[in-house]
Amino acid sequence: MSLKEVDLTGGESVYCINEAQLKRAFEMVRTSPETSEKVNKLIEQIERDFSRNERAALSFILVDRLLKKRIN
């Protein structure tokens, strides 16, 4: 049985990621000796094994959980 993919594009903005946050994230993934290899391997696995919509859903849920964790 094949599941119909749900389009995750469109709609109103919910989260805002500023340029400085994005820059720090890229630096962490590209150059940090502690995290670069670990994060890049996981990204490669997710991009290989997940559809675009699955990756988007995962991203949205992770951001939501990070925001809620900070508040709690």
Sequence and secondary structure as in RCSB ss.txt:
>XXXX:A:sequence
MSLKEVDLTGGESVYCINEAQLKRAFEMVRTSPETSEKVNKLIEQIERDFSRNERAALSFILVDRLLKKRIN
>XXXX:A:secstr
          S       HHHHHHHHHHHHH TTTHHHHHHHHHHHHHHS HHHHHHHHHHHHHHHHHHHH 
